[in-house]
Amino acid sequence: MNIAASRLLLLVCISFVLLLPSCAPKKIKIYDSLPEGARSDIVQTALAQQGKKYRLGNKGPDSFDCSGLVYYSYRQAGISVPLTAEAQGRFGAEIPRDGVRPGDLVLFKIKNDDHIGIMVSNSNFVHASKSRGVAVDSLNLPYWRRYLTGFRCVLY
């Protein structure tokens, strides 16, 4: 192998190594502190699933749909919730946005489909996205504000 080919191969290898981490899903910590107990367990479990694939009807642990992520995260904390997003959206008590805490549910109606996530802060939530798998998003984004229908508290 000549010197030019060796250098090109080395450059390609270095580029691959540098680009690889940027393609991986980022697992971010977006809360400063959480209360001890179930709320913390639910949020930490849900956040630990970031990057896992979306699969309709799946309840984990390898892939999830939106209600499956909620079901799995709550179940790991020892709390039973219904299986579907529609039923989860009626479970617990309705709460105002200014009363939302980590672990509460956030509800959306997108093209006649129910979608649900778990709040991790007063504006960020984790959910199973059809396009990105388990991910964290902000309620401040116009897309999510458009479809937001409410919040539910399961933990009292």
C-alpha atoms as one frame of an Amber mdcrd trajectory, in Angstrom:
protein
   0.000   0.000   0.000   1.437   3.391  -0.908   1.744   6.345   1.471  -1.168
   8.279  -0.051  -3.514   5.302   0.315  -2.348   4.743   3.908  -3.011   8.369
   4.814  -6.428   8.271   3.165  -7.341   5.111   5.078  -6.140   6.690   8.326
  -8.182   9.838   7.619 -11.315   7.770   6.901 -10.842   5.773  10.133 -10.344
   8.919  12.216 -13.408  10.553  10.630 -15.510   7.482  11.364 -14.403   7.426
  15.009 -15.177  11.132  15.415 -18.593  10.918  13.744 -19.801   7.747  15.451
 -20.603   9.300  18.849 -22.582  12.123  17.233 -24.934   9.616  15.578 -25.842
   7.899  18.836 -28.968   9.090  20.681 -28.068  11.520  23.403 -29.113  10.516
  26.892 -29.561  13.761  28.713 -30.305  14.630  32.282 -32.744  17.517  32.218
 -33.759  17.854  35.844 -31.738  19.299  38.680 -33.166  17.131  41.414 -36.133
  14.889  41.911 -37.956  13.970  45.065 -37.179  10.590  46.536 -39.511   7.707
  45.848 -41.893   6.800  43.088 -41.732  10.045  41.077 -37.972   9.800  40.835
 -38.106   6.095  39.980 -40.651   6.662  37.200 -38.719   9.510  35.600 -35.365
   7.752  35.857 -36.796   4.548  34.363 -38.394   6.446  31.472 -35.235   8.468
  30.764 -33.145   5.287  30.801 -35.176   4.067  27.793 -34.050   6.960  25.557
 -33.020   5.782  22.119 -35.076   2.587  22.195 -37.246   1.986  19.144 -40.934
   2.695  18.756 -43.111  -0.353  18.121 -46.891  -0.150  18.181 -48.318  -2.157
  21.072 -44.956  -2.836  22.746 -44.611  -2.426  26.496 -40.802  -2.822  26.701
 -38.156  -3.401  27.635 -36.628  -3.428  24.132 -39.163  -1.213  22.333 -42.209
   0.842  23.272 -45.235   2.675  22.057 -46.232   5.786  24.022 -48.590   4.041
  26.439 -46.147   1.158  26.767 -43.441   3.523  28.033 -45.835   4.926  30.636
 -47.014   1.447  31.624 -43.440   0.105  31.896 -42.072   3.096  33.828 -44.890
   3.086  36.356 -44.820  -0.697  36.706 -41.083  -0.608  37.519 -42.006   1.745
  40.377 -44.664  -0.722  41.581 -47.640   1.281  40.308 -50.338  -0.172  38.046
 -51.760   2.015  35.303 -54.028   1.093  32.382 -52.494  -0.279  29.184 -53.725
   2.180  26.546 -53.051   5.897  26.075 -56.792   6.554  26.000 -57.349   4.829
  29.362 -54.185   6.351  30.866 -55.523   9.768  29.824 -58.533   9.230  32.092
 -56.543   7.713  34.980 -55.693   9.706  38.085 -56.743  13.328  38.450 -56.645
  16.210  35.993 -54.186  18.908  37.067 -53.378  22.398  35.780 -50.097  23.051
  33.981 -48.752  25.084  36.894 -49.320  22.079  39.165 -47.300  19.615  37.055
 -44.448  17.733  38.731 -41.979  15.117  37.467 -43.742  11.791  36.948 -47.105
  13.315  35.995 -48.653  12.421  32.649 -48.943  14.794  29.687 -51.692  14.195
  27.119 -51.960  14.997  23.435 -54.502  14.417  20.667 -52.751  14.107  17.292
 -54.960  13.444  14.264 -57.588  11.675  16.387 -54.920   9.529  18.102 -54.154
   9.786  21.798 -50.500  10.314  22.685 -49.031  10.349  26.183 -45.745  11.099
  27.894 -44.180  11.484  31.330 -43.164  14.904  32.607 -39.523  15.189  33.699
 -39.584  18.911  34.517 -42.121  21.720  34.246 -41.654  21.885  30.462 -39.866
  18.713  29.304 -41.356  15.263  28.886 -40.201  11.825  27.779 -42.307   9.812
  25.356 -42.140   7.141  22.661 -42.123   8.941  19.340 -43.077   7.073  16.162
 -40.247   8.773  14.271 -37.482   8.851  16.919 -38.289   6.179  19.479 -38.043
   7.110  23.145 -37.018  10.755  23.313 -37.293  13.926  25.365 -39.157  16.951
  24.015 -40.246  20.358  25.257 -43.830  21.515  25.641 -42.564  24.919  24.523
 -42.211  23.683  20.939 -45.112  24.844  18.718 -45.865  21.278  17.563 -46.489
  20.001  21.089 -48.367  23.147  22.183 -50.757  22.658  19.235 -51.758  19.129
  20.281 -51.561  19.415  24.089 -54.826  18.470  25.788 -53.907  18.261  29.474
 -52.085  16.730  32.400 -52.907  13.936  34.832 -51.520  13.163  38.265 -51.427
   9.504  39.238 -49.222   9.987  42.301 -50.724  11.777  45.299
